[in-house]
């Protein structure tokens, strides 16, 4: 049981995180039959296979002359037929028309102002990825909590897990030549989403890493904090439901509760201890993240599940620390998916 008592008023300070959290199950990939012709910036037509539910890549745009960075637009059924972006970093020799596949890393962004461009804008991921024969996939999350929203038990859009784990997953496999050796990483709410997805899809990912993430969303004070964080989007219970009445749905998207399903997956997580300093949202945010992460760590210990963790004193909920953690864990992820260095 997670029974610690916390000053409830302090949870309001976690609002600075924009901590969009975790996620319902979706259909497994099936046979691809439907196709979609999309135009790139140059006007060149490329024929793309659709996802099982009809979601499709509608356009693409090269961002670099060497064709190593690509944005694609996906019209998503799970998101109510809205179009969202996915950014890719591609290895040497990648082409639209090839039978070859590559190891892949799914890299998820945090909440607040973050989006699918966050990792290339705020970290060294492009430099790291350029040295390895792996594809990096960075899908839009749009502060959607990496879950199919509960919507008072009615379900329906936005279905972010459907978008990520069915639509984008199938579209990448069928059109972008992603292989079966996969890792999933993320910072803040993206790390929570990564850990949850890895547990909800056992065996899909060889490796998972979470940097400064809420890994126990039912720890004392955390449901209240998430309720306040989510309230600007309308009813804060739309995402997971009520933490008491709909506890089963919370547990279905809680890394702590899902921990047994992580057995056999390479696991890395990190957090600072932060500080209860009301004038500094970055420090107070990391305090709550650290508390949640330590609960998750104890859970893995009790289950005898192996992991690697970097728990450090101080620390702030910010990019300088996430860049360090990305650098620390990247070689481990590459080893897990058997990527080769150039």
C-alpha positions as CSV (number, residue, x, y, z in Angstrom):
1,X,0.0,0.0,0.0
2,X,1.1,3.6,-0.7
3,X,0.1,5.3,2.5
4,X,2.3,8.3,3.0
5,X,0.6,11.6,4.0
6,X,1.5,14.8,2.2
7,X,0.6,18.5,2.6
8,X,-2.3,18.7,0.2
9,X,-1.7,22.4,-0.6
10,X,1.7,21.7,-2.0
11,X,0.2,19.6,-4.8
12,X,-1.0,22.7,-6.5
13,X,2.6,23.7,-7.3
14,X,2.9,20.6,-9.5
15,X,0.8,22.4,-12.0
16,X,3.9,23.9,-13.4
17,X,4.8,20.4,-14.7
18,X,2.0,20.2,-17.3
19,X,2.3,16.5,-16.4
20,X,0.1,14.8,-19.0
21,X,0.1,11.2,-18.0
22,X,-0.5,7.6,-19.2
23,X,-3.4,5.0,-21.1
24,X,-6.6,1.8,-22.7
25,X,-5.7,-1.1,-25.0
26,X,-6.0,-1.2,-28.7
27,X,-6.1,-3.8,-31.5
28,X,-3.0,-5.7,-32.5
29,X,-1.4,-5.0,-35.9
30,X,-3.1,-6.9,-38.8
31,X,-2.6,-7.2,-42.5
32,X,-2.2,-4.0,-44.5
33,X,-4.3,-3.7,-47.6
34,X,-5.5,-0.1,-48.0
35,X,-3.1,2.4,-49.4
36,X,-3.0,6.2,-49.5
37,X,-1.1,8.4,-51.9
38,X,0.5,11.4,-50.1
39,X,2.5,14.3,-51.5
40,X,5.7,15.7,-50.1
41,X,6.9,19.3,-50.2
42,X,8.5,18.6,-53.6
43,X,5.1,17.3,-54.9
44,X,6.4,13.7,-55.3
45,X,3.8,11.1,-54.7
46,X,4.5,8.3,-52.3
47,X,2.0,5.5,-51.8
48,X,1.5,4.6,-48.1
49,X,-0.3,1.7,-46.6
50,X,-3.0,2.6,-44.1
51,X,-3.5,1.4,-40.6
52,X,-6.2,-1.2,-39.9
53,X,-8.7,1.4,-38.8
54,X,-8.2,3.6,-41.9
55,X,-5.8,6.1,-40.3
56,X,-3.4,7.3,-43.0
57,X,-0.3,9.3,-43.7
58,X,-1.6,12.3,-45.7
59,X,1.7,14.2,-46.4
60,X,5.3,14.3,-45.6
61,X,8.1,16.9,-45.5
62,X,11.9,16.5,-45.5
63,X,13.5,18.9,-43.0
64,X,17.2,18.3,-44.0
65,X,19.0,18.1,-47.3
66,X,20.6,14.8,-46.4
67,X,17.1,13.4,-45.8
68,X,17.8,12.2,-42.3
69,X,14.9,14.2,-40.7
70,X,11.3,13.8,-41.8
71,X,7.9,15.0,-40.7
72,X,4.8,13.1,-41.6
73,X,1.1,14.0,-41.1
74,X,-1.3,11.4,-39.9
75,X,-5.1,11.7,-40.1
76,X,-6.1,9.8,-37.0
77,X,-9.4,7.9,-36.5
78,X,-8.6,7.6,-32.8
79,X,-8.3,11.4,-32.5
80,X,-11.6,12.1,-34.2
81,X,-10.2,12.3,-37.7
82,X,-7.8,15.1,-36.7
83,X,-4.4,15.3,-38.3
84,X,-1.3,15.1,-36.1
85,X,2.4,15.1,-36.8
86,X,5.1,12.5,-36.3
87,X,8.8,13.5,-36.6
88,X,11.4,10.8,-37.6
89,X,15.1,10.7,-37.5
90,X,16.3,8.2,-40.1
91,X,19.5,6.2,-40.5
92,X,22.0,6.2,-43.4
93,X,20.7,4.4,-46.4
94,X,17.0,4.7,-45.5
95,X,14.7,5.0,-48.5
96,X,10.9,4.9,-49.0
97,X,11.2,1.9,-51.3
98,X,13.2,-0.8,-49.5
99,X,12.6,-4.2,-47.9
100,X,15.1,-3.6,-45.2
101,X,14.0,-2.8,-41.6
102,X,15.8,-1.0,-38.8
103,X,15.7,-1.0,-35.0
104,X,13.4,1.7,-33.7
105,X,13.2,4.1,-30.7
106,X,9.9,5.7,-29.8
107,X,10.6,8.9,-28.1
108,X,7.7,10.6,-26.2
109,X,7.6,14.2,-25.1
110,X,6.3,15.7,-21.8
111,X,3.2,17.9,-21.1
112,X,2.7,21.6,-21.0
113,X,4.0,23.4,-24.0
114,X,5.8,20.3,-25.3
115,X,5.1,18.7,-28.7
116,X,6.5,16.3,-31.3
117,X,9.3,18.8,-32.0
118,X,10.4,19.0,-28.4
119,X,13.2,16.4,-28.4
120,X,14.9,17.8,-31.5
121,X,14.4,21.4,-30.3
122,X,15.6,20.9,-26.7
123,X,18.0,18.0,-26.7
124,X,20.9,16.4,-28.5
125,X,18.9,13.5,-29.8
126,X,19.6,14.3,-33.5
127,X,23.4,14.1,-32.8
128,X,23.0,10.9,-30.8
129,X,20.8,9.2,-33.4
130,X,23.0,10.2,-36.3
131,X,25.7,7.8,-35.1
132,X,23.5,4.7,-35.0
133,X,21.5,2.6,-37.5
134,X,18.2,3.1,-35.8
135,X,15.0,5.0,-36.6
136,X,13.7,7.5,-34.0
137,X,10.0,8.1,-34.0
138,X,8.6,11.2,-32.1
139,X,4.8,11.3,-32.3
140,X,2.6,14.2,-31.2
141,X,1.2,13.8,-27.7
142,X,-0.5,17.3,-27.4
143,X,-0.8,17.0,-23.6
144,X,-3.2,14.1,-24.0
145,X,-1.9,12.0,-21.1
146,X,-0.9,9.0,-23.3
147,X,-4.2,7.4,-22.7
148,X,-7.6,6.9,-24.4
149,X,-9.6,9.3,-22.4
150,X,-12.2,7.8,-20.0
151,X,-14.8,10.4,-20.8
152,X,-17.0,9.4,-17.8
153,X,-16.9,5.8,-18.9
154,X,-18.1,6.4,-22.4
155,X,-14.7,6.3,-24.1
156,X,-14.3,7.9,-27.5
157,X,-11.8,10.6,-28.7
158,X,-9.3,11.6,-27.9
159,X,-7.8,8.1,-28.0
160,X,-4.1,8.9,-27.6
161,X,-3.1,5.3,-26.9
162,X,-4.9,4.2,-30.1
163,X,-3.0,6.9,-32.0
164,X,0.4,5.9,-30.7
165,X,0.2,2.2,-30.1
166,X,-2.0,1.1,-33.0
167,X,-2.1,3.8,-35.7
168,X,1.4,5.3,-35.6
169,X,2.8,1.8,-34.7
170,X,1.2,0.2,-37.8
171,X,2.0,3.1,-40.1
172,X,5.7,3.1,-39.1
173,X,5.9,-0.7,-39.6
174,X,4.2,-0.6,-42.9
175,X,5.7,2.5,-44.5
176,X,8.8,3.6,-42.6
177,X,10.5,0.2,-42.2
178,X,10.6,0.0,-38.5
179,X,11.6,-3.5,-37.3
180,X,10.8,-5.7,-34.4
181,X,13.7,-4.5,-32.1
182,X,12.1,-1.6,-30.3
183,X,12.7,0.7,-27.4
184,X,10.5,3.4,-25.9
185,X,11.8,6.5,-23.9
186,X,10.3,9.7,-22.6
187,X,10.6,12.6,-20.2
188,X,8.1,13.8,-17.6
189,X,4.6,12.6,-18.7
190,X,6.2,11.1,-21.8
191,X,8.3,8.8,-19.5
192,X,5.1,7.9,-17.7
193,X,3.5,7.1,-21.0
194,X,6.6,5.1,-22.1
195,X,6.6,2.9,-18.9
196,X,2.9,2.4,-19.2
197,X,2.9,1.5,-22.8
198,X,5.8,-1.0,-22.2
199,X,3.8,-2.7,-19.5
200,X,0.5,-2.7,-21.4
201,X,2.1,-4.2,-24.5
202,X,4.4,-6.9,-22.9
203,X,7.1,-8.0,-25.3
204,X,6.6,-5.1,-27.8
205,X,9.6,-3.1,-26.4
206,X,13.0,-4.5,-25.5
207,X,13.8,-1.4,-23.4
208,X,12.0,1.4,-21.7
209,X,13.4,4.6,-20.0
210,X,11.6,7.3,-18.1
211,X,13.2,10.6,-17.0
212,X,11.6,12.5,-14.2
213,X,8.2,10.8,-14.5
214,X,5.3,9.9,-12.3
215,X,5.7,6.2,-12.1
216,X,3.1,5.7,-9.3
217,X,0.0,7.8,-10.1
218,X,-1.9,6.5,-7.1
219,X,0.7,7.6,-4.6
220,X,-0.6,9.9,-1.9
221,X,-1.2,13.4,-3.3
222,X,-0.6,12.5,-6.9
223,X,-4.3,11.9,-8.0
224,X,-5.1,15.4,-6.6
225,X,-2.2,16.9,-8.3
226,X,-3.1,15.3,-11.6
227,X,-6.7,16.6,-11.2
228,X,-5.5,20.1,-10.8
229,X,-3.1,19.8,-13.7
230,X,-5.8,18.4,-16.0
231,X,-8.6,20.8,-14.9
232,X,-7.8,23.5,-17.5
233,X,-8.8,21.0,-20.2
234,X,-12.3,20.8,-18.8
235,X,-13.5,18.1,-16.5
236,X,-10.4,16.7,-14.8
237,X,-12.0,13.3,-14.5
238,X,-12.4,12.9,-18.3
239,X,-8.9,11.5,-18.6
240,X,-8.8,8.6,-16.0
241,X,-12.1,9.0,-14.3
242,X,-12.5,9.3,-10.5
243,X,-9.5,7.9,-8.6
244,X,-11.9,6.2,-6.1
245,X,-14.9,5.2,-8.1
246,X,-12.9,4.4,-11.2
247,X,-9.9,3.0,-9.5
248,X,-9.6,0.0,-11.8
249,X,-9.1,2.4,-14.8
250,X,-6.4,4.2,-12.9
251,X,-4.7,1.0,-12.0
252,X,-4.8,-0.1,-15.6
253,X,-2.7,3.0,-16.5
254,X,-0.4,3.1,-13.4
255,X,3.2,1.9,-13.9
256,X,3.3,0.8,-10.2
257,X,0.2,-1.4,-10.6
258,X,1.4,-2.7,-14.0
259,X,4.9,-3.4,-12.8
260,X,4.7,-7.3,-13.0
261,X,4.1,-7.0,-16.8
262,X,7.5,-5.3,-17.1
263,X,9.4,-8.4,-16.3
264,X,11.8,-9.3,-19.0
265,X,12.0,-5.7,-20.4
266,X,15.2,-3.6,-19.9
267,X,14.2,-0.8,-17.5
268,X,15.8,2.5,-16.8
269,X,14.4,5.4,-14.8
270,X,15.9,8.5,-13.2
271,X,14.8,11.3,-10.9
272,X,16.1,14.0,-8.7
273,X,15.0,14.6,-5.2
274,X,13.8,18.1,-5.8
275,X,13.0,20.3,-2.9
276,X,9.9,21.7,-1.1
277,X,10.6,25.2,-2.0
278,X,7.3,26.9,-2.9
279,X,9.0,29.7,-4.9
280,X,10.5,27.2,-7.4
281,X,8.1,25.1,-9.4
282,X,10.9,23.1,-11.0
283,X,12.2,21.9,-7.7
284,X,8.8,21.2,-6.1
285,X,7.7,19.3,-9.2
286,X,10.8,17.1,-9.1
287,X,10.1,16.5,-5.4
288,X,6.7,14.9,-6.2
289,X,8.2,13.0,-9.2
290,X,11.0,11.7,-7.0
291,X,8.5,10.5,-4.4
292,X,6.5,8.7,-7.0
293,X,9.6,7.2,-8.6
294,X,10.8,5.8,-5.2
295,X,7.5,4.1,-4.7
296,X,7.9,2.5,-8.1
297,X,11.5,1.5,-7.3
298,X,10.3,-0.3,-4.1
299,X,7.6,-2.0,-6.1
300,X,10.1,-3.5,-8.6
301,X,12.4,-4.5,-5.7
302,X,9.5,-6.4,-4.0
303,X,8.8,-8.2,-7.3
304,X,12.4,-9.0,-7.9
305,X,12.3,-7.2,-11.3
306,X,15.7,-6.0,-12.6
307,X,16.2,-2.4,-13.5
308,X,18.8,0.4,-13.7
309,X,18.1,3.6,-11.9
310,X,19.8,7.0,-11.4
311,X,18.4,8.7,-8.3
312,X,20.3,11.9,-7.5
313,X,20.0,14.6,-4.9
314,X,18.5,18.0,-5.9
315,X,17.6,18.2,-9.5
316,X,15.1,20.2,-11.3
317,X,12.2,19.3,-13.7
318,X,13.9,20.6,-16.7
319,X,15.8,19.8,-19.9
320,X,19.4,20.1,-18.7
321,X,18.8,17.1,-16.5
322,X,16.8,15.1,-19.2
323,X,19.6,15.7,-21.7
324,X,22.0,14.1,-19.2
325,X,19.7,11.1,-18.7
326,X,19.2,10.6,-22.4
327,X,23.0,10.5,-22.9
328,X,23.4,8.0,-20.0
329,X,20.6,5.6,-21.2
330,X,21.0,5.9,-25.0
331,X,23.8,3.4,-25.3
332,X,21.8,0.9,-23.1
333,X,18.8,1.3,-25.4
334,X,21.0,0.8,-28.5
335,X,22.4,-2.4,-27.0
336,X,19.0,-3.7,-26.1
337,X,17.7,-3.3,-29.7
338,X,21.0,-4.4,-31.2
339,X,21.5,-1.2,-33.1
340,X,25.0,-0.7,-34.7
341,X,27.2,2.3,-34.4
342,X,28.6,3.8,-37.5
